[in-house]
Each structure stands twice: as C-alpha cells, then as structure tokens.
Amino acid sequence: PGAMPWIYEIDPDHRVVRARAWGVLTHDEITALRLRYTGDPAFQSDFSQLFDLRDVTSVTATLDELQEAAGFSHFGPGTRRAFVATNPVPYAFSRMYEAYREFNGGQEQIEVFRTIEDAEKWLGLSD
C-alpha cells in the first residue's frame, strides 16, 4: 500500500485541525485519518475542524460504515466542524455524516460548504 491520500495539521494558534483528502476515500482511510489526528498530542477536543474534500473524487465507504464513523466524535460540544466539498459524492457523503451525527446526539456544529473561504469565515479563521 502506498501513502494515504490525506494530510492533516493541527494549528494550535487558531485552535483548528485542518485535514485534506484527495482521490478515492475509503472507510479505512477515514478511520486512519481520525486515529492519526486524535492520537496527536497537540489535539484538543475543543478545537474546530476544517476538512477539505474538494479533491475527493469518490467515497467508497458504505452507509453502514458511515453510520459507524458518525457514532461518536472526538470533538466536544459546541465545536465547529466544517467540511468543504464540491464533487457530488463527497458533498452528499458529508451531508449524510452531518445528519447521522445529529441523529446520534452529536453536540458539535457541522456545516458543509462548497468553498474554503466560506468555511474559514464560519470557523472565524479569516478576517
């Protein structure tokens, strides 16, 4: 297996976890990414999240896997999680994740955006 099709960085100054994925996103990769940033000593549960899915072409996770992923969250109550997607599949996937989190009693605020600018504005990262 080659390198994972994602990168992330934790920005403690802005209290945000930024992640970017590209290509075909599988359930294993989504899980690996989550384990990677939540296991990072710099991660704090009250940070915001900016997840850039603009270069994701498709998502192969099943609805069952999506529900499983949405069953819990490492982000605390009131945190803002912005997903940015332009392609139809990752956009729909992000919206479904948002719905499942809500269904599971998720306390974070999740929004799906089509531009990074709008997402950063909502997260308070831009002037």
MDAnalysis code that builds the backbone (N, CA, C; Angstrom):
import MDAnalysis as mda
import numpy as np

u = mda.Universe.empty(381, n_residues=127, atom_resindex=np.repeat(np.arange(127), 3), trajectory=True)
u.add_TopologyAttr("name", ["N", "CA", "C"] * 127)
u.add_TopologyAttr("resid", np.arange(1, 128))
u.add_TopologyAttr("resname", ["PRO", "GLY", "ALA", "MET", "PRO", "TRP", "ILE", "TYR", "GLU", "ILE", "ASP", "PRO", "ASP", "HIS", "ARG", "VAL", "VAL", "ARG", "ALA", "ARG", "ALA", "TRP", "GLY", "VAL", "LEU", "THR", "HIS", "ASP", "GLU", "ILE", "THR", "ALA", "LEU", "ARG", "LEU", "ARG", "TYR", "THR", "GLY", "ASP", "PRO", "ALA", "PHE", "GLN", "SER", "ASP", "PHE", "SER", "GLN", "LEU", "PHE", "ASP", "LEU", "ARG", "ASP", "VAL", "THR", "SER", "VAL", "THR", "ALA", "THR", "LEU", "ASP", "GLU", "LEU", "GLN", "GLU", "ALA", "ALA", "GLY", "PHE", "SER", "HIS", "PHE", "GLY", "PRO", "GLY", "THR", "ARG", "ARG", "ALA", "PHE", "VAL", "ALA", "THR", "ASN", "PRO", "VAL", "PRO", "TYR", "ALA", "PHE", "SER", "ARG", "MET", "TYR", "GLU", "ALA", "TYR", "ARG", "GLU", "PHE", "ASN", "GLY", "GLY", "GLN", "GLU", "GLN", "ILE", "GLU", "VAL", "PHE", "ARG", "THR", "ILE", "GLU", "ASP", "ALA", "GLU", "LYS", "TRP", "LEU", "GLY", "LEU", "SER", "ASP"])
u.atoms.positions = np.array([
    [0.835, -1.219, 0.000],
    [0.000, 0.000, 0.000],
    [0.863, 1.261, 0.000],
    [0.474, 2.220, -0.803],
    [1.229, 3.468, -0.890],
    [0.826, 4.418, 0.220],
    [1.202, 5.651, 0.067],
    [0.879, 6.647, 1.077],
    [-0.632, 6.897, 1.093],
    [-1.123, 7.253, 2.257],
    [-2.539, 7.569, 2.391],
    [-2.859, 8.836, 1.602],
    [-4.058, 8.884, 1.023],
    [-4.430, 10.068, 0.238],
    [-4.991, 11.198, 1.096],
    [-4.264, 11.519, 2.162],
    [-4.693, 12.628, 3.009],
    [-3.513, 13.170, 3.812],
    [-3.666, 14.396, 4.256],
    [-2.710, 15.003, 5.171],
    [-3.513, 15.784, 6.206],
    [-2.914, 16.038, 7.337],
    [-3.598, 16.866, 8.324],
    [-2.556, 17.696, 9.057],
    [-3.000, 18.787, 9.637],
    [-2.128, 19.553, 10.523],
    [-2.981, 20.117, 11.642],
    [-2.392, 20.173, 12.817],
    [-3.081, 20.764, 13.955],
    [-2.477, 22.146, 14.173],
    [-3.345, 23.137, 14.138],
    [-2.917, 24.530, 14.260],
    [-3.365, 25.051, 15.629],
    [-2.472, 24.955, 16.647],
    [-2.878, 25.344, 17.995],
    [-3.140, 26.842, 18.149],
    [-2.502, 27.659, 17.303],
    [-2.729, 29.107, 17.376],
    [-4.178, 29.450, 17.045],
    [-4.714, 28.795, 16.020],
    [-6.098, 29.050, 15.615],
    [-7.054, 28.010, 16.175],
    [-6.487, 27.063, 16.948],
    [-7.297, 26.010, 17.583],
    [-8.149, 25.270, 16.561],
    [-7.479, 24.800, 15.513],
    [-8.194, 24.105, 14.456],
    [-7.386, 22.915, 13.952],
    [-8.104, 21.850, 13.607],
    [-7.500, 20.691, 12.951],
    [-7.845, 20.813, 11.471],
    [-6.818, 20.968, 10.647],
    [-7.059, 21.060, 9.199],
    [-6.695, 19.718, 8.575],
    [-7.569, 19.228, 7.727],
    [-7.266, 17.982, 7.030],
    [-7.671, 18.137, 5.567],
    [-6.938, 17.455, 4.694],
    [-7.268, 17.494, 3.276],
    [-7.140, 16.077, 2.735],
    [-8.126, 15.696, 1.955],
    [-8.094, 14.363, 1.344],
    [-8.286, 14.517, -0.162],
    [-7.835, 13.510, -0.908],
    [-7.993, 13.574, -2.361],
    [-8.158, 12.167, -2.931],
    [-8.655, 12.109, -4.176],
    [-8.831, 10.821, -4.833],
    [-10.011, 10.051, -4.271],
    [-9.847, 8.745, -4.186],
    [-10.906, 7.874, -3.672],
    [-10.710, 7.683, -2.174],
    [-11.725, 8.025, -1.407],
    [-11.643, 7.930, 0.041],
    [-12.352, 6.662, 0.502],
    [-11.633, 5.793, 1.213],
    [-12.231, 4.559, 1.722],
    [-12.506, 4.688, 3.215],
    [-13.298, 3.777, 3.725],
    [-13.610, 3.765, 5.158],
    [-12.327, 3.612, 5.987],
    [-11.428, 2.740, 5.535],
    [-10.175, 2.517, 6.268],
    [-9.353, 3.799, 6.359],
    [-9.345, 4.566, 5.261],
    [-8.566, 5.806, 5.258],
    [-9.196, 6.860, 6.156],
    [-10.525, 6.926, 6.133],
    [-11.219, 7.883, 7.002],
    [-10.904, 7.561, 8.462],
    [-10.945, 6.249, 8.799],
    [-10.649, 5.803, 10.162],
    [-9.196, 6.095, 10.526],
    [-8.285, 5.805, 9.601],
    [-6.857, 6.032, 9.849],
    [-6.574, 7.511, 10.104],
    [-7.216, 8.365, 9.313],
    [-7.036, 9.811, 9.484],
    [-7.511, 10.233, 10.871],
    [-8.698, 9.748, 11.254],
    [-9.249, 10.114, 12.560],
    [-8.335, 9.655, 13.693],
    [-7.863, 8.411, 13.604],
    [-6.979, 7.883, 14.655],
    [-5.677, 8.665, 14.715],
    [-5.239, 9.113, 13.551],
    [-3.982, 9.833, 13.454],
    [-4.054, 11.194, 14.149],
    [-5.095, 11.997, 13.836],
    [-5.125, 13.325, 14.467],
    [-5.590, 13.268, 15.915],
    [-6.501, 12.327, 16.246],
    [-6.942, 12.276, 17.640],
    [-5.844, 11.714, 18.541],
    [-4.919, 10.967, 17.954],
    [-3.801, 10.436, 18.728],
    [-2.637, 11.401, 18.818],
    [-2.763, 12.526, 18.127],
    [-1.703, 13.532, 18.128],
    [-1.743, 14.276, 19.461],
    [-0.592, 14.401, 20.137],
    [-0.574, 15.079, 21.438],
    [-1.063, 16.525, 21.371],
    [-0.995, 17.134, 20.200],
    [-1.424, 18.527, 20.064],
    [-2.949, 18.652, 19.953],
    [-3.624, 17.522, 19.709],
    [-5.080, 17.570, 19.512],
    [-5.812, 17.862, 20.813],
    [-6.791, 18.749, 20.747],
    [-7.671, 19.013, 21.892],
    [-9.114, 18.959, 21.411],
    [-9.982, 18.407, 22.260],
    [-11.357, 18.149, 21.834],
    [-12.176, 19.421, 21.614],
    [-11.652, 20.568, 22.088],
    [-12.420, 21.799, 21.851],
    [-11.912, 22.568, 20.628],
    [-11.032, 21.948, 19.851],
    [-10.591, 22.579, 18.599],
    [-11.699, 22.474, 17.550],
    [-11.644, 23.358, 16.554],
    [-12.541, 23.260, 15.401],
    [-11.917, 22.306, 14.395],
    [-12.682, 21.979, 13.345],
    [-12.169, 21.129, 12.289],
    [-12.482, 21.753, 10.933],
    [-11.478, 21.697, 10.051],
    [-11.684, 22.098, 8.661],
    [-11.242, 20.917, 7.810],
    [-12.203, 20.272, 7.158],
    [-11.916, 19.087, 6.367],
    [-12.161, 19.409, 4.898],
    [-11.073, 19.463, 4.132],
    [-11.121, 19.840, 2.720],
    [-11.239, 18.589, 1.847],
    [-12.434, 18.417, 1.259],
    [-12.711, 17.249, 0.421],
    [-12.869, 17.642, -1.052],
    [-12.367, 18.835, -1.412],
    [-12.588, 19.321, -2.781],
    [-11.951, 18.433, -3.840],
    [-10.846, 17.767, -3.480],
    [-10.163, 16.919, -4.466],
    [-10.524, 15.448, -4.333],
    [-11.530, 15.167, -3.501],
    [-12.003, 13.785, -3.384],
    [-12.948, 13.510, -4.555],
    [-12.653, 12.447, -5.309],
    [-13.466, 12.124, -6.478],
    [-14.628, 11.210, -6.116],
    [-14.382, 10.271, -5.194],
    [-15.472, 9.416, -4.745],
    [-15.179, 8.865, -3.360],
    [-16.222, 8.356, -2.728],
    [-16.120, 7.795, -1.392],
    [-16.661, 6.371, -1.469],
    [-15.857, 5.404, -1.038],
    [-16.304, 4.017, -1.154],
    [-16.872, 3.451, 0.144],
    [-16.922, 4.263, 1.191],
    [-17.490, 3.775, 2.448],
    [-18.979, 3.491, 2.253],
    [-19.447, 2.419, 2.876],
    [-20.867, 2.082, 2.794],
    [-21.650, 2.931, 3.791],
    [-22.967, 2.907, 3.683],
    [-23.789, 3.650, 4.634],
    [-23.611, 3.113, 6.053],
    [-23.445, 1.801, 6.182],
    [-23.195, 1.211, 7.500],
    [-21.902, 1.748, 8.093],
    [-20.867, 1.827, 7.243],
    [-19.577, 2.334, 7.706],
    [-19.667, 3.811, 8.062],
    [-20.467, 4.543, 7.282],
    [-20.648, 5.959, 7.561],
    [-21.353, 6.146, 8.903],
    [-22.371, 5.328, 9.145],
    [-23.084, 5.411, 10.422],
    [-22.167, 5.076, 11.587],
    [-21.304, 4.086, 11.365],
    [-20.346, 3.690, 12.395],
    [-19.389, 4.847, 12.694],
    [-18.894, 5.481, 11.629],
    [-17.964, 6.617, 11.791],
    [-18.643, 7.767, 12.519],
    [-19.949, 7.912, 12.318],
    [-20.686, 9.021, 12.917],
    [-21.225, 8.670, 14.298],
    [-20.898, 7.469, 14.767],
    [-21.425, 7.013, 16.049],
    [-20.848, 7.744, 17.252],
    [-19.683, 8.323, 17.076],
    [-19.046, 9.057, 18.166],
    [-18.126, 10.102, 17.550],
    [-17.702, 11.045, 18.356],
    [-16.825, 12.086, 17.847],
    [-15.842, 12.489, 18.918],
    [-14.636, 12.839, 18.488],
    [-13.632, 13.303, 19.430],
    [-13.729, 14.817, 19.640],
    [-14.643, 15.444, 18.888],
    [-14.822, 16.885, 19.042],
    [-15.931, 17.140, 20.058],
    [-15.678, 18.079, 20.955],
    [-16.596, 18.326, 22.063],
    [-17.813, 19.150, 21.687],
    [-18.746, 19.299, 22.634],
    [-19.968, 20.067, 22.438],
    [-19.679, 21.492, 21.992],
    [-20.423, 21.947, 21.003],
    [-20.299, 23.333, 20.545],
    [-19.155, 23.598, 19.587],
    [-18.296, 22.598, 19.347],
    [-17.199, 22.818, 18.411],
    [-17.734, 22.901, 16.988],
    [-17.030, 23.654, 16.165],
    [-17.448, 23.812, 14.771],
    [-16.621, 22.919, 13.861],
    [-17.308, 22.148, 13.015],
    [-16.642, 21.243, 12.086],
    [-17.121, 21.570, 10.686],
    [-16.219, 22.083, 9.880],
    [-16.574, 22.482, 8.518],
    [-16.024, 21.484, 7.509],
    [-16.899, 20.991, 6.655],
    [-16.499, 20.103, 5.565],
    [-16.638, 20.907, 4.271],
    [-15.637, 20.821, 3.410],
    [-15.703, 21.545, 2.138],
    [-15.671, 20.525, 1.012],
    [-16.735, 20.504, 0.218],
    [-16.816, 19.537, -0.874],
    [-17.481, 20.172, -2.083],
    [-16.950, 19.864, -3.252],
    [-17.537, 20.385, -4.482],
    [-18.104, 19.260, -5.341],
    [-17.444, 18.102, -5.328],
    [-17.954, 16.975, -6.111],
    [-19.197, 16.397, -5.423],
    [-20.154, 15.913, -6.232],
    [-21.440, 15.469, -5.692],
    [-21.341, 14.368, -4.633],
    [-20.471, 13.379, -4.853],
    [-20.417, 12.253, -3.913],
    [-19.876, 12.662, -2.540],
    [-18.685, 13.284, -2.479],
    [-18.225, 13.715, -1.154],
    [-19.137, 14.755, -0.507],
    [-19.794, 15.564, -1.312],
    [-20.721, 16.559, -0.750],
    [-21.889, 15.842, -0.069],
    [-22.485, 14.890, -0.790],
    [-23.616, 14.127, -0.239],
    [-23.180, 13.336, 0.992],
    [-21.980, 12.773, 0.905],
    [-21.418, 11.990, 1.999],
    [-21.267, 12.856, 3.253],
    [-20.770, 14.067, 3.065],
    [-20.584, 14.996, 4.185],
    [-21.932, 15.372, 4.810],
    [-22.931, 15.598, 3.951],
    [-24.263, 15.949, 4.445],
    [-24.876, 14.791, 5.229],
    [-24.637, 13.555, 4.757],
    [-25.159, 12.384, 5.457],
    [-24.458, 12.212, 6.803],
    [-23.155, 12.462, 6.806],
    [-22.404, 12.377, 8.066],
    [-22.981, 13.373, 9.069],
    [-23.242, 14.577, 8.588],
    [-23.821, 15.634, 9.430],
    [-25.154, 15.159, 10.020],
    [-25.998, 14.558, 9.186],
    [-27.304, 14.070, 9.635],
    [-27.157, 12.931, 10.653],
    [-26.243, 12.012, 10.378],
    [-26.022, 10.880, 11.290],
    [-25.485, 11.341, 12.642],
    [-24.591, 12.344, 12.626],
    [-24.044, 12.854, 13.885],
    [-25.178, 13.431, 14.729],
    [-26.069, 14.166, 14.072],
    [-27.186, 14.782, 14.762],
    [-28.089, 13.689, 15.345],
    [-28.341, 12.669, 14.540],
    [-29.165, 11.542, 14.947],
    [-28.560, 10.837, 16.160],
    [-27.237, 10.783, 16.211],
    [-26.532, 10.122, 17.307],
    [-26.322, 11.047, 18.515],
    [-26.998, 12.180, 18.496],
    [-26.900, 13.091, 19.631],
    [-25.629, 13.904, 19.658],
    [-24.993, 14.049, 18.481],
    [-23.766, 14.831, 18.398],
    [-24.004, 16.268, 18.820],
    [-23.089, 16.799, 19.607],
    [-23.237, 18.155, 20.145],
    [-22.432, 19.190, 19.368],
    [-21.664, 18.715, 18.352],
    [-20.892, 19.695, 17.582],
    [-21.793, 20.376, 16.557],
    [-21.301, 21.487, 16.029],
    [-21.985, 22.143, 14.913],
    [-21.254, 21.737, 13.642],
    [-21.964, 21.071, 12.746],
    [-21.339, 20.628, 11.499],
    [-21.998, 21.345, 10.334],
    [-21.175, 21.907, 9.450],
    [-21.701, 22.555, 8.249],
    [-20.890, 22.069, 7.058],
    [-21.571, 21.946, 5.925],
    [-20.889, 21.551, 4.694],
    [-20.874, 22.753, 3.755],
    [-19.682, 23.081, 3.262],
    [-19.516, 24.253, 2.397],
    [-18.984, 23.846, 1.029],
    [-19.143, 24.733, 0.060],
    [-18.601, 24.476, -1.270],
    [-17.301, 25.231, -1.522],
    [-16.999, 26.211, -0.659],
    [-15.732, 26.928, -0.810],
    [-14.991, 26.986, 0.521],
    [-13.677, 26.974, 0.430],
    [-12.819, 27.101, 1.610],
    [-13.058, 28.447, 2.296],
    [-13.240, 29.475, 1.481],
    [-13.442, 30.831, 2.019],
    [-14.637, 30.869, 2.973],
    [-15.765, 30.290, 2.523],
    [-16.967, 30.285, 3.366],
    [-16.741, 29.489, 4.646],
    [-16.038, 28.373, 4.513],
    [-15.772, 27.522, 5.676],
    [-14.887, 28.254, 6.685],
    [-13.836, 28.912, 6.175],
    [-12.915, 29.631, 7.076],
    [-13.618, 30.796, 7.751],
    [-14.501, 31.457, 7.015],
    [-15.245, 32.570, 7.572],
    [-16.112, 32.063, 8.731],
    [-16.814, 30.947, 8.504],
    [-17.699, 30.369, 9.521],
    [-16.896, 29.923, 10.740],
    [-15.675, 29.450, 10.511],
    [-14.826, 28.997, 11.615],
    [-14.110, 30.153, 12.303],
    [-14.266, 31.349, 11.749],
    [-13.597, 32.507, 12.330],
    [-12.112, 32.565, 12.051],
    [-11.701, 31.912, 10.942],
    [-10.274, 31.864, 10.612],
    [-9.852, 32.970, 9.664],
    [-10.840, 33.597, 9.018],
    [-10.489, 34.664, 8.066],
    [-10.975, 35.992, 8.609],
    [-10.393, 37.050, 8.119],
    [-10.752, 38.369, 8.610],
    [-12.054, 38.853, 7.992],
])
